[in-house]
């Protein structure tokens, strides 16, 4: 079974830990690389042109470069054009959803309150009709 690789861009260390813990509970292997904010993510992506994650999970509210700015920068990178960018944020505001989709996000997820709920959401993202899918 191939390993799914995702990039999580989130400035909150607790949210990073919860996300990676939820990934370990899945029935298939997922490798997670983290970035502490949008600028860190762009620097990592620019530093290693061979790094193309299967999915990018992106918080909106971060210092230095927010999620909207990061999403726009990612969408300008040709090698990442096919990579689904999933907004993963505390916001449930319609204007944030609208702007995210306008900038090219694949999906918008409001952070759940439990690890179990997050695990179920991630499983839904990574599977379709019971079959593991890759974008």
N, C-alpha and C positions, 0 to 999 in steps of 0.2 A: 504494500500500500504506500503510495507516495506521501511524503510529508508536506503538509500545507504550511506555507510560510506567510506570516502576517507581520505588518509593521503597526505598532500601536503608538500613536502620538498623543501624549497626555501629560500635563505638567504635575498631576497629583500622584505622588508615589503610592498612596493607598489604593487609588483606582488602578494603577498599573499592577499592583499585587493582586487585587481582586480579579482583574481580567486574566492574568496569567494562571491564577488558581482555577478559574472556571475552565480554561483551556485544558488543564491537566485532567479534568474530570470527563473530557470527551472520550469516546470509544476509539479514536484514531489519533495519530500523531500530528501535533501542530507545534511549529517552532514560532516563537514570538520575539521579535526585535523591538526594543522600545526607544522612543525619542522623547525628550523632556519638554519640548515645545515645537512649534512649527519651524522655527529657524534651525533647531537641532536636526529635525527630520530632513530638511532640504540640504543641510550640510552633509549628513550621512549619505543621502541619495546621490549627491554630486561627487562625494569622495570615492564612491565605489560604483562605477558604471555597470558592473556585472550584477549588482543587487537589484532584483526585480521581484518584489513580494507578490504573493498570490492575491492578497487583500491588504488594504490600508484602512485602519480604524483611526479616526481623527476627531479629537475633541475640538470644540469651537472656542471656548474661553481659556486662552493661554496668554502668557506674557510674551513680549518680543515680537512674535508673529502669531496672530490668531488663526483659527481653523479655516476661516474664509480665505485669508491671504495664502495659507499653506495649500489649500485645495486648488486655488487658481494657479499657483506655482507648479504644483504637481501636474496639472492638466496641460501645462506648456512643455512638459518633458516627453518627447516622442516615445521613448522606450517604456513609459508608464501609461501610455494612452489607453491600453486595454485593461489595466488593473482597476478593479472595482474599489472606489473610495467610499467608505461607509462612515458617515458622521455618527459619532458616539459621544453624546453630550448630556448634560443635565437639563438642557433646554427642551421644552415641548412647544415653544412658540411657533405659530404658523409662519411668521415672517422669516424665522431662522430656517425652517424647512424649505420654504419657497426659494430663499437665496441659495441654500445649499444645492438644491436641484438645478437652479439656474446656472450654477458654477460647474455642474457636471457630476455631482455625487451619485452613487449607485443606490444607496439606501440611507435612511435617517433613523437612528435608534436613540431613544431617550434612555439614559442609564437606568437599569432596574434597581430595585432596592435589595435584592437578594442574589447571592452567588448562584443558587439553583436556577433562578429565573434567567440570569445572564447565560448560564450554561445552555439552557433551552434555546435562547435566542441565537447563540453562536452555532449551536447544532443546526438550527433552521437555516442560518446563513450558509453553512458549509455543506448542507445536504439538500437533495430534492428527490421526492418520491422514494425515500429510503436509500438512495444511491448517493455516495460521496461525489460531489462535483467540484470541478475546478473551473474558474471563469474562462 
